[in-house]
């Protein structure tokens, strides 16, 4: 891929995602609570004990006193529901990630890559009537040490206060299209469903009403 980019068969472009979610990397620090009295620890311990006791009573199944199977299920459900899961906080952000545009004017190309002690030859040819290319290369020559991987991971875009304010002002509400495209000459309206013309089936309604009356009187 690096050789194809160098040959001009692919052009690297930057793509932007304005509705991404990023990890919250801002850490807010504040002063610790002063330990004025040892009773704070006792009060916190009692609050923890009563809150867990209340949650246990809410999740406890009293039928388990007579049926051991239900008791086991309730106990397992209690421990499963109270496992603490570490959830990372995410916030809206803008990200940029690389993309590659194919130059359709290049129909076929070949080259030779020197990878230390060996050489790798490859041939690239465009597949007609598609956006695909066929790549044929040697598999007995490893070039991973000379050419690193091309990463496609998005990166967060950091804005200063001025740029961020201007971007928020420039973001406007999306407008509806000026015209409605509800017709296409190649589309046959007969193939569409008839959901808009729902009518009551008299026979089905009569039969269901008769069955319900017979069931009530019997």
N, C-alpha and C positions, 0 to 999 in steps of 0.2 A: 504493500500500500504506500509506503514511503517513496518507493521508486516511481509509482504511478503518479503521485503528487508532484514529484520532481520533474517528471516528463511532461506535465501539463495536462494529463488525461483527467485528473480530478483537481478541483480548485477548493481550497479550504475556506469556508465562510463561517461566520458566527451567527448562531440562532439564539433567540431570546425567549424566555418564558416569564411572562409578567403575572402569572398566577401560581407561582411555585410556593412551596413550604420549606423553610429552612430551620435548622436547629437554633435554638436561642442561645447565642454565645455571650450575651451580656449578663454579667454577674453583678448583682446589686448587693453591696455590703452595708451593714448598719451595726450599731453598737449592740453588745450583748446585754441581756437583761440582768440587772444587778441582783445578787443573792442577798437580799436584806435579812432573810430569816430562813432557818432550816425547815420551816413549815411549808415553804413552797414545794419542796420535794415530796413531803407527805401528802399534800393536797393533790399534786400531779399523780402520785401513785394511786390514791383513792379514786380519782377520776378515771384513770385507766382501768382499774379493776371493775368499777360499776359499769363503764361503757362496754367492756367485753362481756360482763355478765348479762347485760341487757341484750346484746346481740346474740348471745348463746340461747337465751330464753326465746327470742324471736325466731331463731332458726331451729329450735328444738322441737322434735315431733313427739307429742305425748303418747301417740299410739305405740311408740317403741317400748313403753313399759310393759305391754302385753305381747308385742311381736318383735322378736329380736332382729328380724330382717330389716324392718323399717328403721330400727334404732341404728343399725350399722350404716344404712344409707344416709340417714340424717347426720351421723357423725362424719362420714366421708364427705358429704356435701358441705358441712361446716368448715372442715379443714381446707377443702378445695376453694371455697368462696373467700376465705380469709387469707389466702396467700398474697403477699404483697408483690405487685408487679411494678417494675421500674419503667415508667413512661416518660419519654423525653418530650420536653415542651417544644412545640413548633410554632413558628410565626410566619405570616405572609412575607414574601420577599421576591426579588427579581433575580433570575439566574441566566447565565450564558453558557452555551455548550457548543462544541464544534460540529459542523456539518460539512459534507463534501458534495459538490456539484459536478456532475459528469459532463465533459465536453463532447457533445454528440458529433462534432466534426471529425473526431479521431475514430476511425472505424476499426483499425487494427494496429497493434504495436508489439514490439518484442525488445527485450533487453537482457543484459547479463549483470548479475549482482556478485561482487567479490566479497566473500565472507571468510576472510582469513586464509585458511589452507584450502578451501574449496570455492567453487563458483556455482551460482544458481542461475539457471536460464529459465525465463518464463515468456509465454506468449499470451496476449490478450486480444480478444476479438469480440466485437459487438454482435449481439443476437438480433437479427432483423425483427421489426415490428414489436419491439419490447424495450423495456428500460433495463435490461440485464446485459452483463458482459460475461464471457466465458474466459476463465483464467486457467491455464495449464502450466504447471511449474514442477521442478524437480523436488522430490521429498527427501533425498539423501543428503542434503546440505543444510545444516542448521545455522541460521543467521540471527538467532535471538540475542546473541551477545553484542553484535554490531548494531542492531536495530531494536530499540525498545518498543513496547506496545503503544499504540495510539489510543489514548484514553478519551472516552466520550462522556465522562462524568460532568454534570453541571457544576458551575462555580457561582457562588453568590456575588452579586454586584453591590459594592459598597458605595453609597452616595453620601455626600456631605449635606449639610442642612439646606443650603441654597438650592442645589440640584433636586433634592427630595421635595422641597416646597414647590418648585416649578413643575415637577412631574405630576404632583397631586392636582395642581391647577389645570394642567393640560389634559388630564383624563376626563373626558366628557361622556355623557350617557349615550349609549349606542342608539342610532336612529333605525327605524324600520325601513325596509326597502320601499321605494316610491311606487312600485307596481307589484302586483301579485302574479306569480308565475304558476298558475294552476292548470295549465294546458300544455301539452306537448304533441306535436303532429304524429310522432311515432307511437304514442300511447293509445291503446284501445280502451275506451270507457266500459266496454262490456266485460272486461276481465276484472273489473273492480267488484268488491263485495257489496251486498245490499243491506248493510247494517243499519242504514238510515231509514229503511222501510220495514220496521218491526211491526208485525200485526199479531193479534191474538188468535190462537188456534181454537176454534169452537169445539172440535171433537176432543182434543186433549183436555180442555177445560171441563167439558161435560163429563168425561170419564173420571177425572180426578174428583170432581164434586160428587158423583155417584158413589165412588169407592169410599169417600170420607163419610157419607151419610149411612151407607151400609155398615161400616165399621163402628159408627156411633150407636146405631140401634141394636147391634148384636153384642 
